């Protein structure tokens, strides 16, 4: 399969910016699995039939290596590939109350002025947790070679980004959405990492469903995991637009001072 294509039900279709490959060849697989969380009695959808296809040339660029190292990079990808086990859990949730600084989603309160503004007029949202599992990071930390360990960690980050692209495509196709944006606890001072507890409470027993748990400092284990809330929007929102941090390799959009008035921060 060439770069820029994805496969669905055996059919090749053009997809210029996506390097993952749907393995949902039957209707039942396409629906994936619905899991009933025994603690909260919420129905959470599990997506785990995801195969990540890493592009060696893109990995090469991300690692800032020359083309003469392509064979070495392919070797690293071959090591990483069987260790990547993507999982996404999410549910369809509804905004039940909203005021200037808080939003209640399915009765659970989140405190964030930015989130409240973004969800003005929005009824349906999609809280989620995604991960590629812990095997790759375990193997990476076992290497005595710190450079190779860094390379494998970077490949894991790239794989997680591809899982995120898969999830966005899944949401827009399945629910007939146009543009969607997301917010992640801890990405802004306005929505601190302490709100992870609320998000995990919203989804139920995340550890049983996705294999992801929170530490005492509210970081996620496995480390290659992301949590957040997706929502439909007319104008794409990035938390980076409100973040002053410079030289961030994960920046998706430049800081936009004009948005301070919109969000009142």
N, C-alpha and C positions, 0 to 999 in steps of 0.2 A: 504494500500500500504506500503510495507516494505521499510526501509531505503536503499538507493542506487538503487531505481527504478524510472522510470518515465513512464507516461502513455501518449500514443499518439494514437488518433483514436481508443480508447478502447483496445489497445494492450499493454501488459506489456513487457518492454524490460529492460535488465540490464543496469544500469548507475551508476557506483560505487561511484562517488563523488557528485552526484546531488540530491538535496532534493526538487526540484520543480516539478510541474506537469503540462504538457501541457493540455490546455482545448480547443484545436483547432480541433474539431471533424469533421468539414466539410471543404471542399476546400475554401469556401468563408471566413470562420473564419480563416483558416490558413493564407490567404493572409492579414488578418486584414483590416484596413481602410487606404485609402490614402486620405490625407487632403490637399486641396489647400490653402496655406496661402494667405489671401486676400491682404496683404501688399506687399509681395515680389513676388507673383505668382509662388512660388516654390512648387513642390509636395513633401510633407513630409509624411512618413509612420508612422502611429500610431499603436503601439502594446499595447493593454490594456486587452487582454483576458489571463491574467496571474494569476495563483493561486499559492501563495507561501505556501509551506509545511515546517514548522519549525520542526526540529528534537529535541525533548526534551532533549535527552542525550547530543547533541552537544551544546545546549543552556546552559545546566548545566555546561559543561566544560568551556565554554566561560565566564561564570559568576564566575568560580572558586568555585563552590558549591559542596558539597558532595551528594551522591546518596540519602541520607535521605531527601533532599530538592526537590526531583523529583516531588512530588505532588504540591509543591508551584510553581515550574517552569511551570508545566502544566497549572496551574491556570493563570499565567501571559501570557502564549501563548494563552489561551482561550480569555483573555481580548484583546490581541493585534491583533489576527487574523482578526476579522471583521473590524478593523480600518486600515488595510493595503490595499491600492488601487494602485497597480503598474501601471505606464504608462511609455512608452518609445516612444520618437519621434526621427526619424533619416531620413537621406536622402543619396542617392548615389551621391557623389560629385567627382569632378575631379581636379587634380593639373593642374593649367593653367600656372604657372610660378614658378621657383625656383632658388634661388641663395644661396650664402654662409650662409646668416643669415635670409633669409625670404622665405616664401612659399605662393603663391597665390592659393587659393582654390575657384573655381567658381568665380574668380575675387576679392575675399576678402583676404587681406594680413594678414598673421600671422608672427610675428617676433620671431624666435627661431632657433638657430643654431642646437640644438638637433633634433627638428622636421624636419628641412631641411635635415639633414643627414639621418634620418629614412625614409624620403620619396624620397630619391634618387632612381630614376628608377621606382617609383610607380606612377600610373596614377589615380587609383580609391581609394577613401577613404570614410569613413562612420562617419560623424559628428553626435553627438547624445546628447540628454538630457534625463535622466531617473529619476524617483522619486517614492516614495511609498505614496505620498500625505502628507497632514498635520494633518490628524485626530489623528494618533497615538501620535505624538509629543504634540498635544494640550491636549489630555487626560493625557499623562505622566506628563506634567507640572502642571496639576490640582491636582496631588496627594500631600498631605502634607508630606507623607513619602518619604524622599529624596532617601533612598535605593531602594524602589520600583520604583521611578522615574528613577533612574540610570539603573535598570534592564530592564525597558521597553524601554529606549533609546538604550540600547545594543541590545535588540531583534530587534528594528527597523534597526539598523546597519546591523545585520545579514540578515534581510529580503532584504535589499537593495543589499547586496552582492549576494544573490540568484537570484535577478532580473538581476544582471549583468551576472551571469552564464547563465541564460536563453537567454539573448541577444547575448552573444558570440556564443552559440549553434545555435541560429536563423541565425546569419550572416554566419557562416561557412557552414551550410546546404543549406541555400537559394541561396548563391552566389558561392558555390563550392570552398570555400577557404580552405587552409591548416592551417598553423599557423597564428594567428593574434595577434597584440599587440595594445596598446592604449597609448595615452598621454592625460593628463588633465591639463587645465590652472591652474596655481598656485602650481602644484606639484613640480616644479623645479624653481630655481631662473632664469634660462635661458628662461622659459616660464611662466611669471608672471600672477597673477590672473587678471590683467588688460585686458588680452586677452579674458576674458569671453565675453566682449562686441562684439568682432569680431565673436566669435563662435555663439552667440545668433543672430547676424545679418545674419550669414550664414543660420541659420535655419528659420529665419523669426519671426513671432509673437509667441514666445515660450510660453508666458503666456496663450494665448488663446488656443493653441494646447495641452499643457501639464500641465497647471496650475502652472508653475514655473516662477518666476520673479527674477530679480537682484535687490539687495539693492544698495544704493549709494556707499557702500564699495565693491560692486561687489560679495557679497556672495549671495547664492541662497536661496530663500524661496519657498517651504518648505525646512527645513534644511536637511532632508533625501533625498537629490538629488545629482546627479553626472552628470557632463558634460565632453565631451572629443571627441577625434577623434580616431577611430579604423582604422588600416591599415594592409594589408597583409605583412608578414615578413618571412624570412627563419629562423631567430634566434629570440626567444622571447625576447622582451625588457620590462624592468620594470624601471620606473623612479627612484625607490629605489636604483638601481645600481649606480646612480650618486648623491645620497643624503647622506650627512654625519651625518644626525640626528640619535642620538643613542636612544635606548630604545623606539622605535616607535612600538606601538602595531599593526599598520597597515602595517608594513614592509612586502613586498612580496619576496624580494631577498636581499642578502647582498650587501654592497657597494663594487664596483669593480673599483679600482683605474686605472686598465689598460685601461678602457674605456675612460678616460680623453683624451688620445691621439686621439682615433677614432673620438670623438666629438669635439675636439679642444677647450675644456673648462678648 
